[in-house]
Amino acid sequence: MVLVIVWTLWLSGTAWCGTLQQNPPASTVKVTKVEPPNWWVGFTPGVMLLLAGQDLEATQVSCNLPTLRVSRTQATAGGKYLFVWLKIGADTRPGTAVCRITAPKGTTSFELPLAARVPTLGKFQGLSPDDVIYLIMPDRFANGDPANDEPAEAPGSHDRSKPRAYHGGDLRGVQNHLAYLKELGVTTLWLTPVVKNGATQDYHGYGAVDLYAVDPHLGSLKEYQSLVVAAHKAKMKILFDAVPNHVGPLNPWVANPPLPDWFHGTKQHHLDSFSPLKGTFYGNPSGQAAMNDPFESLIDPHAPEWMKRNLTEGWFFGILPDMNTENPLVEEYLLQNSLWWAESSGLDGYRVDTFPYVGRKFWSYWHAGLRRIYPNLTTIGEVFHPDPSVTAFFVGGVRRYDGIDSGLSTVFDFPMFFSLRDVLLRNAPVGRIADVLRHDALYPRLDLLVPFFANHDVPRFASAEGSSAAKLKLAFGLTLTMRGVPEIYYGDEIGMPGGGDPDNRRDFPGGWTGDANDAFTQSGRTREQQEIFSYVQELLRVRHEHAALRGGQLWHLTSDESAYVFLRELEDERVVAAFNNADKTKELRIPLNGIPMQKAAALSMLLGGAKAELAGSELHISMPAQSLSIFLVN
């Protein structure tokens, strides 16, 4: 803008007229952040950019590469954000695009690096029944780089004496101990979220303030990429923990959302995630403490929307801002974010947090977008519920009553988790296990179901009332011999203690310089730790060596108050597992008529202390107290 001022001067009695040209005011248009920060050629036909800054009410946006075309823009929040839809021509070459923004208050530019895709061989592998998942909370596993313990931007955040502060574990610490994990026998690492979080108490990763950055306490994007490469080199896989449901309360979007409906509600006015329904609505006893939210309403074709809204639109625990995944721009942002993490790192699958709390149309859209590029990626949903008819509803491969296929590969087997704990810790009838298994036909991909007995959200098994070293071994024995892809929580293989959150997230002994003992090494483990480690290692070895334990059909042989015996069968291998939860020896005579092993000649011991023999058309088994034994059928 040029300001022309006309004035008159009287000088020496002479009138003089002239003009003064004033320089245009400095531009106030600024771009402070570009999301995604980079993209790839030959990857997607276009990309939706979210720019943050000031006075971004663009009248024109253009880029310096002729193969890039801005198809649309949308300024929001008084110019604090600008959405830019960029079409990427098929003949675009790698390089850095420089795009210029023209707005009423000036001009500015931003850059978008466009890289060539790297070869995909050995990446994006997905899971198979051969895999065993190991869950790690990076901040509590091992400190590989003390320099990042307390980043300059987070003073006072590191204190190992405080259970809700950062303790210094990081990505380099995980990479440094891949050999330990390989020795144990696991094949897949699930790390809790590595994205940047906002508060000291968000050491766990579930309070994101930046979905495109690694938390500086954990390291850098380069170190995450290095971990994935190292894991793949060691023939191991990596699961990324994705949280499309919510972000952290300190996320800058909370004060200034890109759109008025970017979230469900606002910080001042929102629903919480607690259902308005009482447990008695679906027949649970009154007065009983709720172990989970009533997801029954989400799978109920007769439930009106008001019964479901708190679950799908409420802020988690009333605190964590709930993303409005019904908004198409939020949908696209979250899909692109997942594509970016996959392409940036070569990860092999996603563990998906709080799965039922997100609308099913979003999951269908998200999975379709992922699978267009990565058809083999496995996604595992968290559905914290004891009823298999509820958990199975959320798995993809089937259109449910709402006409939607979620696309989800599989879920964690929470029904088996609840049953195992009830059986082992509270002496519930062992037949509860068979009761969960009888629902297995509900799952389209049973071979990918994820059984487990512990994770980062529940008290450690070793510290639970009713637990013992023998019971812990039984928990491992059942989890690692049943169908599906088992999951182990870090430290359980050495019997780590811990109560409820955050005590269940203690530091792994030996992960820090100066620790009293180093449980990453045999010499550093106590006798009790080594006993459990050796047992788990042996179980995993037997599982690895016998395909029937990984992918065989499961057949019930017998089940009662204190025992469960089952067969895993492949065409060329059959294995029997015998479980006794009683505190005394259990003798069983099992008829074999009509059972796939009725023509067996003999059984040979693979693991455990039971004795078994074939007597005509019967299997006779003598099982020691509180034991699990495995036999190969010859």
JOVEN-V897010 format. One record per pair of residues at least 24 apart in sequence whose C-alpha atoms are under 10 Angstrom apart, sorted by the first residue. I is the first residue (numbers start at 0). J is the second residue. Records with the same first field share a line. If there is no record, write none. Layout:
BEGIN
I = J, J
END
This chain:
BEGIN
0 = 24, 103, 104, 105
23 = 105
24 = 104, 105
25 = 104, 105, 106
26 = 54, 102, 103, 104, 105, 106, 107
27 = 52, 53, 54, 55, 102, 103, 104, 105, 106, 107
28 = 52, 53, 54, 55, 56, 57, 78, 79, 100, 101, 102, 103, 104, 105, 106, 107, 108
29 = 53, 54, 55, 78, 79, 100, 104, 105, 106, 107, 108, 109
30 = 54, 55, 79, 80, 81, 100, 107, 108, 109, 110
31 = 79, 80, 109
32 = 80, 109
33 = 80, 81, 82, 109, 110, 111, 211
34 = 82, 111, 209, 210, 211, 332, 335, 336
35 = 111, 112, 210, 211, 332, 335, 336, 339
36 = 110, 111, 112, 113, 211, 212, 339
37 = 95, 96, 110, 111, 112, 113, 114, 339, 343
38 = 93, 95, 111, 112, 113, 114, 115, 116, 335, 338, 339, 342, 343
39 = 87, 91, 92, 93, 94, 111, 112, 113, 114, 115, 116, 117, 339, 342, 343
40 = 87, 88, 89, 90, 91, 92, 93, 94, 112, 113, 114, 115, 116
41 = 87, 88, 89, 90, 91, 92, 93, 113, 114, 115, 116
42 = 87, 89, 114, 115, 116, 338, 342, 372
43 = 86, 87, 88, 89, 335, 338, 371, 372
44 = 85, 86, 87, 88, 89
45 = 69, 70, 84, 85, 86, 87, 88
46 = 83, 84, 85, 86, 87, 331, 332, 335
47 = 71, 72, 82, 83, 84, 85, 86, 328, 331, 332, 335
48 = 72, 81, 82, 83, 84, 85, 111, 331, 332, 335
49 = 73, 74, 80, 81, 82, 83, 84, 257, 328, 332
50 = 74, 78, 79, 80, 81, 82, 83, 109, 257
51 = 75, 78, 79, 80, 81, 82, 257
52 = 78, 79, 80, 81
53 = 77, 78, 79, 80, 81, 104
54 = 78, 79, 80, 81, 102, 103, 104, 105, 106
55 = 79, 80, 81, 82, 100, 101, 102, 103, 104, 105, 106, 107
56 = 80, 81, 100, 101, 102, 103, 104, 105
57 = 81, 82, 83, 99, 100, 101, 102, 103, 104, 105, 106
58 = 100, 101, 102, 103, 106
59 = 99, 100, 101, 102, 106
60 = 85, 98, 99, 100, 101, 102, 106, 107, 108
61 = 85, 96, 97, 98, 99, 100, 101, 108
62 = 96, 97, 98, 99, 100, 108, 109, 110, 111
63 = 95, 96, 97, 98, 99
64 = 88, 91, 92, 94, 95, 96, 97, 98
65 = 90, 91, 96
66 = 90, 91, 92
67 = 91, 96, 98
69 = 98
74 = 257, 258
75 = 256, 257, 258, 259
76 = 255, 256, 257, 258, 259
77 = 255, 257
78 = 102, 257
79 = 255, 256, 257
80 = 255, 256, 257, 258
81 = 257
82 = 257, 328
87 = 113
91 = 115
116 = 342, 343
117 = 342, 343, 345
118 = 345
119 = 342, 345, 373
120 = 345
121 = 228, 231, 232, 234, 236, 345, 346, 347
122 = 227, 228, 231, 236, 237, 341, 342, 344, 345, 346, 347, 348, 373, 375, 376
123 = 236, 237, 238, 341, 342, 344, 345, 346, 347, 348, 372, 373, 374, 375, 376, 377
124 = 231, 236, 237, 345, 346, 347, 348, 373, 374, 375, 376, 377
125 = 187, 236, 237, 238, 346, 347, 348, 349, 373, 374, 375, 376, 377, 378, 408
126 = 186, 187, 236, 237, 238, 347, 348, 375, 376, 377, 378, 379, 408, 447, 484
127 = 377, 446, 447, 483, 484, 549, 550
128 = 445, 446, 447, 448, 449, 482, 483, 484, 485, 546, 548, 549, 550, 551
129 = 185, 186, 446, 447, 483, 484, 485, 542, 543, 546, 548, 549, 550
130 = 184, 185, 186, 187, 235, 236, 447, 483, 484, 485, 486, 542, 543, 549
131 = 184, 185, 186, 187, 188, 235, 236, 449, 479, 483, 484, 485, 486, 487, 539, 542, 543, 549
132 = 184, 185, 186, 187, 188, 189, 235, 236, 237, 238, 449, 451, 484, 485, 486, 487, 488
133 = 180, 184, 185, 186, 187, 188, 189, 190, 237, 238, 454, 485, 486, 487, 488, 489, 490
134 = 187, 188, 189, 190, 191, 238, 453, 454, 455, 486, 487, 488, 489, 490
135 = 173, 188, 189, 190, 191, 192, 454, 455, 487, 488, 489, 490, 504, 507
136 = 168, 169, 170, 173, 189, 190, 191, 192, 193, 202, 203, 204, 455, 488, 489, 504, 505, 506, 507
137 = 166, 167, 168, 169, 170, 171, 172, 173, 189, 190, 191, 192, 193, 202, 203, 204, 216, 217, 489, 506
138 = 164, 165, 166, 167, 168, 169, 170, 172, 173, 190, 191, 193, 202, 203, 204, 216, 217, 504, 505, 506, 507
139 = 165, 166, 167, 168, 169, 172, 173, 202, 203, 489, 504, 505, 506, 507, 508, 510, 511
140 = 166, 167, 168, 169, 170, 172, 173, 176, 489, 490, 504, 505, 506, 507, 508, 509, 510, 511
141 = 166, 167, 168, 169, 170, 171, 172, 173, 174, 175, 176, 506, 507, 508, 509, 510, 511, 512, 519
142 = 166, 167, 168, 169, 170, 171, 172, 173, 175, 217, 506, 507, 509, 510, 511, 512
143 = 167, 168, 169, 170, 171, 172, 173, 174, 175, 176, 217, 218, 510, 511, 512
144 = 168, 169, 170, 171, 172, 216, 217, 218, 511
145 = 169, 172, 216, 511, 512
146 = 216, 218
147 = 214, 215, 216, 217, 218, 219
148 = 215, 216, 217, 218
149 = 215, 216
150 = 214, 215, 216, 217, 218
151 = 215
152 = 215
153 = 197, 198, 199, 215, 216
154 = 199
155 = 199
156 = 198, 199, 200, 201, 202, 216
157 = 199, 202, 216
158 = 199
159 = 505, 506
161 = 200, 501
162 = 200, 202, 500, 501, 502, 503, 504, 505, 506
163 = 199, 200, 201, 202, 203, 500, 501, 502, 504
164 = 198, 199, 200, 201, 202, 203, 501
165 = 198, 199, 200, 201, 202, 203, 216, 217
166 = 202, 216, 505, 506, 511
167 = 202, 216, 217, 506, 510, 511
168 = 202, 216, 217, 218, 506, 507, 510, 511
169 = 193, 214, 215, 216, 217, 218, 219, 222, 223
170 = 213, 216, 217, 218, 219, 220, 222, 223, 224, 225, 226
171 = 217, 218, 219, 222, 223, 225, 226
172 = 217, 218, 226, 510, 511
173 = 223, 226, 230, 510
174 = 222, 223, 225, 226, 227, 228, 229, 230
175 = 226, 229, 510
176 = 510, 519
177 = 226, 229, 230, 233, 235
178 = 230, 233, 519
179 = 518, 519, 520
180 = 235, 489, 519
181 = 230, 233, 234, 235
182 = 536, 540
183 = 492, 532, 533, 534, 535, 536, 537, 538, 539, 540
184 = 535, 536, 537, 538, 539, 540, 542, 543
185 = 235, 236, 485, 486, 487, 536, 539, 540, 543
186 = 230, 231, 233, 234, 235, 236, 237
187 = 230, 231, 234, 235, 236, 237, 238, 347, 348, 486
188 = 227, 230, 235, 236, 237, 238, 239, 347, 486, 487, 489
189 = 236, 237, 238, 239, 240, 348, 349, 350, 486, 487, 488
190 = 237, 238, 239, 240, 350
191 = 238, 239, 240, 241, 350, 352, 455
192 = 238, 239, 240, 241, 242, 350, 352
193 = 217, 218, 219, 220, 223, 239, 240, 241
194 = 219, 220, 240, 241
195 = 219, 247, 250
196 = 246, 247, 248, 249, 250
197 = 246, 247, 248, 249, 250, 251
198 = 247, 248, 249, 250
200 = 501
201 = 247
203 = 455, 501, 504
204 = 240, 242, 247
205 = 240, 241, 242, 245, 246, 247, 319, 352
206 = 242, 245, 246, 247, 248, 249, 250, 319, 320
207 = 242, 245, 246, 247, 248, 249, 250, 319
208 = 246, 247, 248, 249, 250, 251, 252, 253
209 = 246, 247, 249, 250, 251, 252
210 = 241, 242, 243, 246, 250, 333, 336, 337, 340
211 = 336, 337, 339, 340
212 = 340
220 = 340, 343, 344
221 = 343, 344
222 = 344
223 = 343, 344, 346
224 = 340, 343, 344, 345, 346
225 = 344
226 = 344
227 = 344, 345, 346, 347
228 = 344, 345, 346
230 = 346
231 = 345, 346, 347
235 = 347
236 = 345, 346, 347, 348
237 = 344, 345, 346, 347, 348, 349, 350
238 = 346, 347, 348, 349, 350, 351, 376, 377, 378, 379
239 = 337, 340, 341, 344, 346, 347, 348, 349, 350, 351, 378
240 = 348, 349, 350, 351, 352, 378, 379
241 = 333, 336, 337, 340, 348, 349, 350, 351, 352, 353, 354, 378, 380
242 = 322, 333, 337, 349, 350, 351, 352, 353, 354, 357
243 = 321, 322, 323, 324, 329, 330, 332, 333, 334, 336, 337, 351, 352, 353, 354, 356, 357, 361, 362, 365
244 = 311, 312, 313, 314, 315, 319, 320, 321, 322, 323, 324, 333, 351, 352, 353, 354, 355, 356, 357, 358
245 = 313, 314, 315, 318, 319, 320, 321, 322, 323, 324, 352, 353, 356, 357
246 = 314, 315, 318, 319, 320, 321, 322
247 = 318, 319, 320, 321
248 = 314, 318, 319, 320, 321
249 = 319, 320
250 = 319, 320
252 = 320
253 = 319, 320
257 = 328, 329
258 = 326, 328, 329
260 = 322, 323, 324, 325, 326, 329
261 = 320, 321, 322, 323, 324, 325, 326, 327, 328, 329
262 = 312, 313, 314, 320, 321, 322, 323, 324, 325, 326, 329
263 = 311, 312, 313, 314, 320, 321, 322, 323, 324, 325, 326
264 = 312, 313, 314, 320, 321, 322, 323
265 = 314, 320, 321
266 = 314, 317, 318, 319, 320
269 = 309, 312, 313, 314, 317, 318, 320, 321
270 = 308, 309, 310, 311, 312, 313, 314, 315, 316, 317, 318, 320, 321
271 = 308, 309, 310, 311, 312, 313, 314, 315, 316, 317, 318, 319, 320, 321
272 = 307, 308, 309, 310, 311, 312, 313, 314, 315, 316, 317, 318, 319, 321, 356
273 = 307, 308, 309, 310, 311, 313, 314, 315, 316, 317
274 = 305, 306, 307, 308, 309, 310, 311, 313
275 = 305, 306, 307, 308, 309, 310
276 = 306, 307, 309
290 = 383, 384, 385, 417
291 = 382, 383, 384, 385
292 = 355, 382, 383, 384
293 = 383, 384, 389
294 = 355, 356, 382, 383, 384, 386, 389, 390
295 = 384, 386, 388, 389, 390, 392
296 = 389
297 = 355, 356, 358, 359, 389, 392, 393
298 = 355, 388, 389, 390, 391, 392, 393, 399, 400, 401
299 = 389, 400, 401
300 = 399, 400, 401
307 = 356
308 = 356, 358
309 = 356
310 = 355, 356, 357, 358
311 = 353, 354, 355, 356, 357, 358, 359
312 = 356, 357, 358
313 = 356, 357
314 = 356
315 = 353, 356
321 = 356, 357
322 = 357
323 = 357, 358, 361
324 = 357, 358, 359, 360, 361, 362
325 = 357, 358, 359, 360, 361
326 = 361
327 = 361
329 = 361
330 = 360, 361, 362, 364, 365
331 = 361, 364, 365, 368
333 = 361, 365
334 = 361, 362, 364, 365, 366, 367, 368, 369
335 = 365, 368, 369
337 = 365, 368, 369
338 = 365, 368, 369, 370, 372, 373
341 = 369, 372, 373, 376
342 = 372, 373
346 = 376
347 = 373, 375, 376, 377, 378
348 = 373, 375, 376, 377, 378, 379, 408
349 = 376, 377, 378, 379, 380, 408
350 = 377, 378, 379, 380, 381, 409, 410, 411
351 = 378, 379, 380, 381, 382, 407, 410
352 = 379, 380, 381, 382
353 = 380, 381, 382, 383
354 = 379, 380, 381, 382, 383, 393, 407, 410
355 = 380, 381, 382, 383, 389, 390, 392, 393
356 = 381, 382
358 = 405
359 = 393, 401, 403, 404, 405, 406
360 = 401, 402, 403, 404, 405
361 = 405
362 = 393, 395, 403, 404, 405, 406, 407
363 = 395, 403, 404, 405, 406, 407
364 = 404, 405, 406
365 = 405, 406, 407
366 = 395, 404, 405, 406, 407, 408
367 = 405, 406, 407
369 = 406
370 = 406
375 = 408
376 = 408
377 = 407, 408, 409, 447
378 = 406, 407, 408, 409, 410, 447
379 = 407, 408, 409, 410, 411, 447, 448, 449
380 = 407, 408, 409, 410, 411, 412, 449
381 = 409, 410, 411, 412, 413
382 = 410, 411, 412, 413, 414
383 = 410, 411, 412, 413, 414, 416, 417
384 = 411, 412, 413, 414, 415, 416, 417
385 = 412, 413, 414, 415, 416, 417, 418, 435
386 = 412, 413, 414, 415, 417, 435, 438
387 = 412, 413, 414, 415, 434, 435, 436, 437, 438, 439, 441, 442
388 = 414, 435, 438, 439, 441, 442
389 = 414, 441
390 = 414, 441, 442
391 = 438, 439, 440, 441, 442, 443, 445, 448
392 = 441, 442
393 = 442
394 = 441, 442, 443, 444, 448
395 = 442, 443, 444
396 = 442, 443, 444
397 = 442, 443
408 = 442, 443, 444, 447, 448
409 = 442, 443, 444, 445, 446, 447, 448, 449, 483
410 = 442, 444, 445, 447, 448, 449, 450
411 = 447, 448, 449, 450, 451, 483, 484, 485, 486
412 = 448, 449, 450, 451, 452, 483, 484, 485, 486
413 = 449, 450, 451, 452, 453
414 = 450, 451
415 = 449, 450, 451, 452, 478
416 = 449, 450, 451, 452, 453, 454, 474, 478
417 = 451, 452, 453
418 = 452
419 = 450, 451, 452, 473, 474, 477, 478
420 = 452, 453, 460, 463, 465, 466, 470, 474
421 = 465
422 = 470, 474, 560, 561, 580
423 = 460, 465, 466, 467, 469, 470, 471, 473, 474, 561, 580, 581, 625
424 = 460, 463, 464, 465, 466, 467, 470, 471, 474
425 = 464, 465, 466
426 = 465, 560, 561, 580, 581
427 = 560, 561, 580
428 = 558, 559, 560, 561, 562, 580
429 = 558, 559, 560, 561, 562, 563, 578, 579, 580, 581
430 = 557, 558, 559, 560, 561, 562, 563
431 = 558, 559, 560, 563
432 = 477, 558, 559, 562, 563
433 = 555, 557, 558, 559, 563, 564, 565
434 = 558
436 = 481, 482, 553, 554, 555
437 = 555
439 = 482
444 = 483
445 = 482, 483, 484, 550
446 = 481, 482, 483, 484, 549, 550, 551, 552
447 = 482, 483, 484, 485, 550
448 = 482, 483, 484, 485
449 = 478, 481, 482, 483, 484, 485, 486
450 = 477, 478, 479, 480, 481, 482, 483, 484, 485, 486, 487
451 = 475, 477, 478, 479, 484, 485, 486, 487, 488
452 = 477, 478, 485, 486, 487, 488, 491
453 = 486, 487, 488, 489, 491, 503
454 = 486, 487, 488, 489, 491, 503, 504
455 = 488, 489, 499, 500, 501, 502, 503, 504
456 = 499, 500, 501, 503, 504
457 = 497, 498, 499, 500, 501, 502, 503, 504
458 = 496, 497, 498, 499, 500, 501, 502, 503, 504
459 = 488, 490, 491, 494, 495, 496, 497, 498, 499, 500, 502, 503, 504
460 = 491, 494, 495, 496, 497, 498, 503
461 = 491, 493, 494, 495, 496, 497, 498
462 = 494, 495, 496, 497, 498, 499, 503
463 = 496, 497, 498, 499
464 = 498
467 = 494
468 = 494, 527, 528, 530, 531
469 = 531, 580, 624, 625, 626, 627
470 = 580, 625, 626
471 = 531
472 = 530, 531, 532, 534, 535, 538, 625, 626, 627
473 = 578, 579, 580, 625, 626, 627, 628
474 = 627
475 = 531, 534, 535, 538, 539, 627
476 = 534, 535, 538, 539, 576, 577, 578, 607, 626, 627, 628, 629
477 = 563, 576, 577, 578, 627
479 = 535, 538, 539, 541, 542, 548, 549
480 = 538, 539, 541, 542, 547, 548, 549, 550, 553, 565, 566, 567, 574, 575, 576, 627, 629
481 = 548, 549, 550, 551, 552, 553, 565, 566, 567, 576
482 = 547, 548, 549, 550, 551, 552, 553, 567
483 = 548, 549, 550, 551
484 = 549, 550
485 = 549
487 = 535
490 = 518, 519, 528, 532
491 = 528, 531, 532, 535
492 = 528, 529, 530, 531, 532, 533, 534, 535, 536
493 = 518, 519, 524, 525, 526, 527, 528, 529, 530, 531, 532, 533, 534, 535
494 = 527, 528, 529, 530, 531, 532
495 = 528
534 = 606, 607
537 = 605, 606
538 = 605, 606, 607, 629
541 = 605, 606, 629
545 = 569, 572, 573, 574, 605, 631
546 = 571, 572, 573, 574
547 = 571, 572, 573, 574, 575, 631
548 = 572, 573, 574, 575, 576, 629
554 = 594, 595
555 = 594
556 = 589, 590, 591, 594, 618
557 = 587, 588, 589, 590
561 = 585, 625
562 = 586, 587, 622, 625, 626, 627
563 = 627
564 = 589, 620, 627, 628, 629
565 = 629
566 = 594, 595, 596, 629, 630, 631, 632
567 = 595, 631, 632
568 = 595, 596, 632
572 = 631, 632, 633
573 = 599, 602, 630, 631, 632, 633
574 = 602, 603, 604, 605, 629, 630, 631, 632, 633
575 = 602, 603, 604, 605, 628, 629, 630, 631, 632
576 = 605, 606, 607, 627, 628, 629, 630, 631
577 = 607, 609, 611, 620, 621, 622, 626, 627, 628, 629, 630
578 = 609, 622, 623, 624, 625, 626, 627, 628, 629
579 = 609, 621, 622, 623, 624, 625, 626, 627, 628
580 = 622, 623, 624, 625, 626, 627
581 = 622, 623, 624, 625, 626
582 = 623, 624, 625, 626
583 = 622, 623, 624, 625, 626
584 = 609, 621, 622, 623, 624, 625, 626
585 = 609, 620, 621, 622, 623, 624, 625, 626
586 = 610, 611, 619, 620, 621, 622, 623
587 = 611, 617, 618, 619, 620, 621, 622
588 = 612, 613, 614, 616, 617, 618, 619, 620, 621
589 = 613, 614, 616, 617, 618, 619, 620
590 = 614, 615, 616, 617, 618, 619
591 = 615, 616, 617, 618
592 = 616, 617
596 = 632, 633
598 = 632, 633
599 = 632, 633
600 = 632, 633
601 = 630, 631, 632, 633
602 = 629, 630, 631, 632, 633
603 = 629, 630, 631, 632, 633
604 = 628, 629, 630, 631, 632
605 = 629, 630, 631
606 = 630, 631
END
